[in-house]
Amino acid sequence: IKDRFFKEKIDREVPASRYLAPDMDTILREVGLHYDLNRNSMTRVRRGMENEARDMAMYLIRSLRSEPLMKVGAGFGLNRYSSVSSAVMRVKSRLQKDNQFRNRLEHIEGNILKGQS
């Protein structure tokens, strides 16, 4: 049921709708499996270094769970929401330009949603 309905039903006006979404740990686990990384590798802050898996995990948590930027940031050891916002914007921009990246994201998202059923 979650697989079929949660994405259409998440609504700011209905906070309980978030319970249908996959939890943060599930999203981090699936992203980690795809990139062969552990959670620590994805949550480690390395200024100036691109971390595709980390950006993708932040994007998926934000989009699938509608989590506030601060809460997503806290899950990655960040004190400022602007870092999460920047990561989400990088992913959105890259999705428009890079078909292989979009395919990777869709594959990971499909695995996350499949695990919810």
C-alpha positions in Angstrom: 0.0 0.0 0.0 2.8 2.4 0.9 4.4 1.8 -2.5 1.3 2.7 -4.4 0.0 5.6 -2.4 2.4 7.5 -0.2 4.0 9.7 -2.9 0.7 11.1 -3.9 -0.6 11.5 -0.4 2.2 13.4 1.3 0.7 16.7 2.3 1.9 19.5 4.6 -1.6 19.9 5.8 -1.7 16.2 6.9 1.4 15.5 9.0 0.5 11.8 9.4 1.0 11.3 5.7 4.8 11.3 6.3 4.3 7.9 8.1 3.8 6.3 4.8 7.2 7.4 3.5 10.3 5.3 3.8 12.4 6.3 6.9 15.8 8.0 6.7 17.7 4.8 7.5 16.1 2.9 4.6 17.0 5.7 2.2 20.6 5.9 3.4 20.9 2.1 3.3 19.7 1.9 -0.3 21.9 4.8 -1.5 24.8 3.2 0.3 24.2 -0.2 -1.3 24.1 1.4 -4.7 27.4 3.3 -4.2 29.0 0.6 -2.0 29.4 3.1 0.8 28.6 2.9 4.5 26.6 5.5 6.3 29.7 7.2 7.7 31.1 7.8 4.2 27.9 9.5 3.2 27.5 11.7 6.3 31.2 12.8 6.5 31.7 16.4 5.7 34.5 17.1 3.2 34.6 20.7 2.2 35.2 21.1 -1.5 34.8 17.4 -2.3 31.8 16.2 -4.4 29.9 13.4 -2.8 27.3 12.2 -5.2 25.9 9.6 -2.9 25.5 12.1 -0.1 23.8 14.7 -2.3 21.5 12.0 -3.7 20.6 10.8 -0.2 19.8 14.3 1.0 17.6 14.8 -2.1 15.7 11.6 -1.7 15.1 12.2 2.0 13.9 15.7 1.3 11.7 14.7 -1.6 10.3 11.3 -0.4 9.8 12.4 3.2 9.3 16.1 2.8 11.6 16.6 5.8 12.6 20.1 6.8 16.1 21.1 5.7 17.3 21.4 9.3 16.2 17.8 10.1 17.9 16.4 6.9 21.0 18.4 7.8 21.0 17.0 11.4 20.9 13.5 10.0 24.2 14.3 8.1 25.9 16.1 11.0 25.3 19.6 9.5 24.5 22.7 11.5 23.2 24.8 8.6 20.3 24.0 6.4 21.9 25.9 3.5 24.2 22.9 2.9 21.2 20.6 2.4 19.5 23.2 0.2 22.7 23.4 -2.0 22.9 19.6 -2.3 19.2 19.4 -3.3 19.7 22.1 -5.9 22.8 20.3 -7.3 20.8 17.1 -7.7 17.8 18.9 -9.4 20.2 20.7 -11.8 22.0 17.5 -12.6 18.8 15.6 -13.2 17.9 17.9 -16.0 21.3 17.5 -17.7 22.6 14.0 -17.0 20.5 11.0 -18.1 22.8 8.4 -16.4 22.5 10.3 -13.1 18.7 10.4 -13.5 18.7 6.6 -14.2 20.8 6.0 -11.1 18.4 8.1 -9.0 15.3 6.3 -10.4 16.9 2.9 -9.8 17.7 3.8 -6.2 14.2 5.3 -5.6 12.6 2.2 -7.1 14.5 0.0 -4.7 13.4 2.2 -1.8 9.8 2.1 -2.8 9.9 -1.6 -3.6 11.1 -2.2 0.0 8.1 -0.3 1.3 5.5 -2.7 -0.1 
